[in-house]
Amino acid sequence: MGVRHRRLGLLLTLPLAALLVWTGAIAQEAASQRPPTDAPRCRSGSARLGSAHVTVVAVVRTHARAYRRPAARPFARFRHLNQNGFPTVFRVLTALRGDDCSARWYRVQLPIRPNGVTGYVRASAVETGRVRARVLVDLSGKRLTLFRSGKRILRTRVAVGSSATPTPTGRYYVNQRLIPSDPSGAFGPGAIGISAHSTVLTAWTQGGPIAIHGTNEPWSIGHAVSNGCIRVRNPVFRRLFARTPAGTPVVIRH
């Protein structure tokens, strides 16, 4: 990874609905006060951040507001910790830089409905870092592939949503990670929450969030039987969980 920057320090273990605990971090990934810039070529204005193999992520410091455009009326508000006690994480898409090349605003993907919604947050409201992992879910093939720095490091069969409760397609990111109090339950040893929500189960708690998780029904792997979540065999999930920090982009396609 080259120079290792100051880590964001987000390792948590917190209760959720008396059954689950969220734990996570931008984890063992590089983190810095702001994304690196190429000083000789830096210009003011809008600049895309990240690359095919590196994603810039942001964590809310104390509170943040999201705007349709910079300095407009805010349409969403966030605290450092979300409703589950996990640090609020955004995927950063672009930066609006001032004349000194420092970021004034970030355009980010938000973990709210509708799926994939974006907004602008003030750069001063967040701390940024980088992740090199990426997850691709192929619904028709019922396969999940994990990449790091562009190289495939894990591939596995999965269970996906049924025709009545389909897994939503799109580009998302890991925004929460959990460990069940009972590893023999429906989530297996854990779950990786992503910024997607079910397009059908809108009345579910928290709007029907989608996750990649273990299972106590290994027979379901390779079938379209879930309520929209992506199930992974428990031994494989443990490997996936260890390599998928908060902010990791997740692409779900047919």
C-alpha positions as CSV (number, residue, x, y, z in Angstrom):
1,M,0.0,0.0,0.0
2,G,3.0,2.3,0.2
3,V,3.0,4.9,3.0
4,R,0.6,3.9,5.8
5,H,-1.4,6.8,7.1
6,R,-3.1,7.3,10.4
7,R,-6.0,4.8,10.8
8,L,-9.4,6.1,11.6
9,G,-9.8,3.9,14.7
10,L,-13.4,2.7,14.3
11,L,-13.3,-0.7,15.9
12,L,-16.5,-1.2,17.7
13,T,-18.7,-3.8,19.3
14,L,-22.2,-2.4,20.0
15,P,-25.6,-3.9,20.7
16,L,-28.3,-4.0,18.1
17,A,-31.9,-5.1,18.9
18,A,-30.6,-7.1,21.8
19,L,-29.5,-9.8,19.3
20,L,-26.8,-8.4,17.2
21,V,-23.7,-6.3,17.7
22,W,-22.2,-4.1,15.0
23,T,-18.4,-4.1,14.7
24,G,-16.3,-2.6,12.0
25,A,-13.7,-0.2,10.9
26,I,-12.3,1.3,7.8
27,A,-10.1,-1.5,9.2
28,Q,-6.4,-1.9,8.6
29,E,-6.7,0.4,5.5
30,A,-4.9,3.6,4.8
31,A,-6.6,6.7,6.2
32,S,-5.8,10.4,6.0
33,Q,-7.3,13.7,6.8
34,R,-8.2,14.1,3.1
35,P,-7.6,12.1,-0.1
36,P,-4.1,12.6,-1.6
37,T,-3.8,15.0,-4.5
38,D,-1.4,15.1,-7.3
39,A,0.0,18.6,-6.5
40,P,1.7,19.4,-9.9
41,R,-1.5,18.8,-11.8
42,C,-4.1,19.8,-9.2
43,R,-6.7,22.2,-10.2
44,S,-9.6,23.9,-8.5
45,G,-13.1,22.6,-9.3
46,S,-14.6,19.1,-9.5
47,A,-12.3,16.1,-9.5
48,R,-13.1,12.5,-9.5
49,L,-11.6,10.6,-6.6
50,G,-10.4,7.0,-6.4
51,S,-9.7,4.6,-9.3
52,A,-10.7,1.2,-10.5
53,H,-8.8,-0.4,-7.6
54,V,-9.0,2.2,-4.9
55,T,-12.1,3.7,-3.3
56,V,-12.2,6.9,-1.1
57,V,-14.5,6.7,1.8
58,A,-15.6,9.2,4.4
59,V,-16.7,8.9,8.1
60,V,-18.8,11.6,9.7
61,R,-16.9,13.4,12.5
62,T,-19.7,14.6,14.7
63,H,-22.6,15.4,12.3
64,A,-23.1,16.1,8.6
65,R,-25.8,17.3,6.3
66,A,-26.3,16.2,2.7
67,Y,-27.3,18.7,0.0
68,R,-28.5,18.2,-3.6
69,R,-25.9,20.8,-4.5
70,P,-23.4,22.7,-2.4
71,A,-24.9,25.2,0.1
72,A,-28.5,24.4,-1.0
73,R,-31.2,23.3,1.5
74,P,-30.1,20.0,3.2
75,F,-32.2,16.9,2.5
76,A,-30.6,14.5,4.9
77,R,-28.8,14.7,8.2
78,F,-26.3,12.2,9.8
79,R,-24.6,11.8,13.1
80,H,-21.2,10.2,13.8
81,L,-23.0,7.1,14.8
82,N,-26.0,5.8,12.9
83,Q,-29.2,4.3,14.5
84,N,-27.3,1.0,15.1
85,G,-24.4,2.7,16.9
86,F,-22.1,2.2,13.9
87,P,-20.0,5.1,12.5
88,T,-21.7,6.7,9.5
89,V,-19.8,5.9,6.3
90,F,-20.1,7.4,2.9
91,R,-18.6,6.4,-0.4
92,V,-16.8,9.4,-1.9
93,L,-17.3,10.0,-5.7
94,T,-15.9,13.5,-6.4
95,A,-14.4,16.4,-4.6
96,L,-14.9,20.1,-5.2
97,R,-11.6,21.8,-4.6
98,G,-10.7,25.4,-3.8
99,D,-7.9,27.5,-5.3
100,D,-5.5,25.9,-2.9
101,C,-6.6,22.4,-4.1
102,S,-8.0,21.4,-0.7
103,A,-11.5,19.8,-0.8
104,R,-14.4,22.1,0.1
105,W,-17.2,19.6,-0.6
106,Y,-17.5,15.9,-1.4
107,R,-20.1,14.3,-3.6
108,V,-20.9,11.0,-1.8
109,Q,-23.2,8.0,-2.1
110,L,-25.5,7.8,0.9
111,P,-26.8,4.8,2.8
112,I,-30.5,5.8,2.6
113,R,-33.4,5.3,0.2
114,P,-33.7,5.5,-2.7
115,N,-30.9,3.1,-3.5
116,G,-27.9,4.8,-4.9
117,V,-28.9,8.3,-3.9
118,T,-26.0,10.8,-3.8
119,G,-25.5,14.2,-2.2
120,Y,-22.8,16.8,-1.2
121,V,-21.3,17.0,2.3
122,R,-18.9,19.6,3.6
123,A,-15.3,18.3,3.6
124,S,-14.9,19.6,7.1
125,A,-17.7,17.3,8.4
126,V,-15.9,14.1,7.5
127,E,-12.6,12.2,7.8
128,T,-11.5,10.3,4.7
129,G,-9.6,7.1,3.9
130,R,-9.1,4.6,1.2
131,V,-10.0,0.9,0.7
132,R,-8.7,-1.5,-1.9
133,A,-11.3,-4.2,-1.7
134,R,-14.2,-4.6,-4.1
135,V,-17.1,-7.1,-4.1
136,L,-19.0,-8.2,-7.3
137,V,-22.2,-10.2,-6.9
138,D,-23.5,-12.0,-10.0
139,L,-27.2,-12.8,-9.4
140,S,-27.8,-15.0,-12.4
141,G,-24.7,-17.1,-11.7
142,K,-25.3,-16.9,-7.9
143,R,-21.6,-16.1,-7.3
144,L,-19.8,-13.6,-5.2
145,T,-16.2,-12.5,-6.1
146,L,-13.9,-10.4,-3.8
147,F,-11.1,-8.4,-5.3
148,R,-8.2,-6.6,-3.7
149,S,-6.2,-4.1,-5.7
150,G,-7.8,-5.5,-8.8
151,K,-6.8,-9.1,-8.1
152,R,-9.4,-11.8,-7.4
153,I,-8.8,-13.3,-3.9
154,L,-12.1,-15.1,-3.2
155,R,-14.9,-16.5,-5.3
156,T,-17.9,-18.5,-3.9
157,R,-21.4,-19.6,-4.6
158,V,-24.2,-17.7,-2.8
159,A,-27.9,-17.7,-2.3
160,V,-29.8,-14.6,-3.5
161,G,-33.3,-13.1,-3.3
162,S,-36.3,-15.0,-4.6
163,S,-38.5,-13.7,-7.4
164,A,-40.9,-12.3,-4.9
165,T,-38.2,-10.6,-2.8
166,P,-35.3,-9.9,-5.3
167,T,-31.8,-8.7,-4.4
168,P,-31.6,-5.2,-5.8
169,T,-29.1,-4.6,-8.5
170,G,-26.8,-1.5,-8.5
171,R,-23.7,0.0,-7.1
172,Y,-23.5,0.1,-3.3
173,Y,-20.9,0.0,-0.6
174,V,-20.3,-1.7,2.8
175,N,-21.7,0.6,5.5
176,Q,-22.1,-1.7,8.5
177,R,-20.7,-4.9,9.8
178,L,-22.3,-7.1,12.5
179,I,-21.6,-10.1,14.6
180,P,-24.6,-12.1,15.9
181,S,-24.8,-13.1,19.6
182,D,-25.7,-16.6,18.3
183,P,-23.4,-17.8,15.5
184,S,-25.7,-20.7,14.8
185,G,-28.6,-18.4,13.9
186,A,-29.9,-17.2,10.6
187,F,-26.9,-14.8,10.0
188,G,-24.3,-17.4,10.8
189,P,-21.1,-15.9,12.2
190,G,-21.8,-12.4,10.9
191,A,-23.2,-10.0,8.3
192,I,-21.8,-7.3,6.1
193,G,-24.4,-4.6,5.7
194,I,-24.5,-2.7,2.4
195,S,-26.1,0.6,1.5
196,A,-28.9,-1.1,-0.5
197,H,-32.5,-1.6,0.7
198,S,-35.1,-4.0,-0.5
199,T,-37.4,-2.7,-3.2
200,V,-40.2,-4.9,-1.9
201,L,-40.0,-5.1,1.9
202,T,-40.2,-1.4,2.6
203,A,-42.2,-1.8,5.8
204,W,-39.4,-3.9,7.4
205,T,-37.3,-2.4,10.2
206,Q,-35.0,0.3,9.0
207,G,-36.6,0.0,5.5
208,G,-35.4,-3.5,4.7
209,P,-31.6,-3.1,4.6
210,I,-29.7,-5.6,2.5
211,A,-26.7,-7.5,3.8
212,I,-24.2,-10.2,2.8
213,H,-24.2,-12.8,5.6
214,G,-23.6,-16.3,6.8
215,T,-26.4,-18.8,7.1
216,N,-27.8,-21.7,9.1
217,E,-29.3,-23.1,5.9
218,P,-26.4,-24.2,3.8
219,W,-28.7,-26.1,1.5
220,S,-29.9,-22.7,0.2
221,I,-26.6,-21.8,-1.3
222,G,-26.9,-21.7,-5.1
223,H,-30.6,-20.9,-5.0
224,A,-32.8,-17.8,-5.2
225,V,-34.6,-18.2,-1.9
226,S,-33.7,-15.3,0.4
227,N,-35.6,-12.1,1.3
228,G,-33.1,-10.1,-0.7
229,C,-29.9,-10.7,1.3
230,I,-26.9,-12.6,-0.1
231,R,-26.1,-15.7,1.9
232,V,-22.6,-17.2,2.0
233,R,-21.4,-20.5,3.5
234,N,-20.1,-19.8,7.0
235,P,-16.5,-20.9,6.6
236,V,-16.2,-18.7,3.5
237,F,-18.0,-15.8,5.1
238,R,-15.4,-15.6,7.8
239,R,-12.7,-15.1,5.2
240,L,-14.9,-12.5,3.4
241,F,-15.7,-10.6,6.6
242,A,-12.0,-10.3,7.5
243,R,-11.2,-8.8,4.1
244,T,-14.1,-6.5,3.6
245,P,-13.8,-3.2,5.5
246,A,-16.4,-0.5,5.7
247,G,-16.6,1.5,2.5
248,T,-15.8,-1.4,0.2
249,P,-17.8,-1.0,-3.0
250,V,-20.3,-3.7,-3.8
251,V,-21.7,-4.1,-7.3
252,I,-24.7,-6.3,-7.7
253,R,-25.7,-7.3,-11.3
254,H,-27.9,-9.8,-13.1
